[in-house]
Amino acid sequence: MSKDDWYSLKDIEKQTGISVPTLSRYADEYNFYILQQKSGNKRLIHKSCVPVLQKIKKYYEMKLNKEQIHEKMKAYPIITDVKEEDDLTKEEQIAFRVFVNG
């Protein structure tokens, strides 16, 4: 993974319109699904997780509570390794697209 694969919360805020405090809260609450690392005092999120953050926001907009969102998130694998989409199996690609696109 290159340095360009990681975004600051501020970068993600600019891309998604989700505020930094909200992104931070999502990253804490749903950390099993969001690949992140610290760089000094900065939290960095892997670019592949931006759609996951957007999906979480969508769930909140649907008026789901944390427990309901966790249940929905359990349907998807916990992130243990970041792969490029081309490296995913056909089933993984389909599951990822269904998850991201709802």
Salt bridges, closest charged atoms under 4 A:
ASP5 OD1 - LYS47 NZ 3.19
GLU13 OE1 - LYS10 NZ 3.03
ASP28 OD1 - ARG43 NH2 2.96
GLU29 OE1 - LYS66 NZ 3.71
GLU29 OE2 - HIS70 NE2 2.85
GLU61 OE2 - LYS57 NZ 3.16
GLU71 OE2 - LYS74 NZ 3.02
GLU85 OE2 - ARG97 NH2 2.42
GLU92 OE2 - LYS83 NZ 3.62
